[in-house]
Amino acid sequence: MNGDALYSIGELARPSLTALYAHAFERADDGDLRRWLLARLETAADPRAERYWQLLSVINGWPTPPSLAPVFTWFTAALRCGASAGAGQAD
């Protein structure tokens, strides 16, 4: 899938995803929520965090979790895309 297609999907999915997060965390679906989500996603996307979960799985004999790096990358890009597109809009 090319970058334009991912951009289009992100533009369509972002409002639904942010609305779900707003509901789950009992927050307003606004710029503050999107900035908060970005900060959490950037922390979770740290390769060291993924490695930690892999090692914890090995130590405890659990199945190794699948990599969420592509999800974090896509969602972060979708949030940033929406933030730059809506920079002049009121939240």
Secondary structure, 3 states (H helix, E strand, C coil): CCHHHHHHHHHHHHHHHHHHHHHHCCCCCCHHHHHHHHHHHHHHCCHHHHHHHHHHHHHHCCCCCCCCHHHHHHHHHHHHHHHHHCCCCCC
